[in-house]
Amino acid sequence: MAYVVTQNCLDCKYTSCAVVCPVQAFREGPDMLYIDPEVCIDCNACVPECPVEAIFPDYELAGEERKWIQINKEESPKYPMIEIKKRALKGSRCVDPTKE
């Protein structure tokens, strides 16, 4: 099992989740973060830190959402590790966590 970053991170890239990761499993892509499943230890520390609810354990993903398991696996090795907080991207596709 590993945690997976999903579509809600797309164009947002909040990084508070990466700061709390004890094993530096997060990777920073151009428009979102990814979790390296080979590094993730399933500690759950990142989930409550994500303001757009984009992180889930892989076993909770169903249907069309399951594609994010493979996306994280394939994309995470392409990008550098991130372990510091940066300004969020908040692009046009970003989910606004202040709106209900």
C-alpha positions as CSV (number, residue, x, y, z in Angstrom):
1,M,0.0,0.0,0.0
2,A,1.0,3.6,-0.6
3,Y,-0.6,6.9,-0.5
4,V,-1.5,8.6,-3.8
5,V,-1.8,12.2,-4.9
6,T,-4.9,12.7,-7.1
7,Q,-6.5,15.2,-9.4
8,N,-7.4,17.8,-6.7
9,C,-3.7,18.6,-6.5
10,L,-3.6,19.5,-10.2
11,D,-2.7,23.1,-10.7
12,C,-2.7,23.7,-6.9
13,K,0.6,22.2,-5.6
14,Y,0.1,23.0,-1.9
15,T,3.3,21.7,-0.3
16,S,2.4,21.4,3.4
17,C,2.0,17.7,2.9
18,A,5.6,17.3,1.8
19,V,6.9,19.1,4.8
20,V,5.4,16.5,7.2
21,C,6.5,13.4,5.3
22,P,9.1,11.6,7.4
23,V,10.7,9.8,4.4
24,Q,10.6,12.5,1.7
25,A,8.3,10.5,-0.6
26,F,6.9,13.6,-2.3
27,R,8.1,14.7,-5.8
28,E,7.4,18.1,-7.3
29,G,6.1,18.1,-10.9
30,P,5.4,21.3,-12.8
31,D,1.7,21.4,-11.9
32,M,1.2,19.0,-9.0
33,L,3.0,16.8,-6.5
34,Y,3.4,13.0,-6.7
35,I,4.1,10.4,-4.1
36,D,6.8,7.8,-4.8
37,P,5.2,4.5,-3.9
38,E,8.6,2.9,-3.4
39,V,9.4,5.4,-0.6
40,C,6.0,6.0,1.0
41,I,5.7,4.2,4.4
42,D,1.9,4.7,4.7
43,C,2.2,6.8,7.8
44,N,-0.9,9.0,6.9
45,A,0.9,12.2,8.1
46,C,0.3,14.0,4.8
47,V,-3.5,13.4,4.5
48,P,-4.7,16.0,7.1
49,E,-2.2,18.5,5.7
50,C,-3.7,18.7,2.3
51,P,-6.2,21.6,2.0
52,V,-7.7,20.3,-1.2
53,E,-8.2,16.6,-0.1
54,A,-6.0,15.2,-2.9
55,I,-4.2,12.4,-1.0
56,F,-5.7,9.0,-0.4
57,P,-4.4,5.5,0.4
58,D,-4.4,3.5,-2.9
59,Y,-6.9,0.9,-1.6
60,E,-9.5,3.7,-1.2
61,L,-9.4,4.7,-4.8
62,A,-12.2,3.2,-7.0
63,G,-13.2,3.3,-10.7
64,E,-11.6,6.1,-12.7
65,E,-9.7,7.4,-9.7
66,R,-7.5,4.2,-9.7
67,K,-5.6,5.7,-12.6
68,W,-3.8,7.9,-10.1
69,I,-2.0,5.0,-8.6
70,Q,-0.2,4.4,-11.9
71,I,0.3,8.1,-12.6
72,N,2.1,8.6,-9.3
73,K,4.2,5.5,-9.9
74,E,5.2,6.6,-13.4
75,E,5.6,10.4,-12.7
76,S,7.3,10.4,-9.3
77,P,10.7,9.2,-10.6
78,K,10.8,12.0,-13.1
79,Y,10.8,14.8,-10.6
80,P,12.9,16.0,-7.7
81,M,12.1,15.4,-4.1
82,I,10.4,18.2,-2.2
83,E,10.5,18.6,1.5
84,I,10.1,22.3,2.0
85,K,7.0,24.5,2.0
86,K,6.6,26.6,-1.1
87,R,4.0,29.0,-2.3
88,A,1.0,27.2,-3.8
89,L,0.6,27.3,-7.5
90,K,-3.2,28.1,-7.3
91,G,-3.6,27.9,-11.1
92,S,-6.9,28.0,-13.0
93,R,-7.7,24.3,-12.4
94,C,-7.0,24.4,-8.7
95,V,-9.7,23.5,-6.3
96,D,-10.3,26.4,-3.9
97,P,-10.2,25.0,-0.3
98,T,-12.1,28.1,1.0
99,K,-15.1,27.4,-1.1
100,E,-17.7,24.8,-0.2
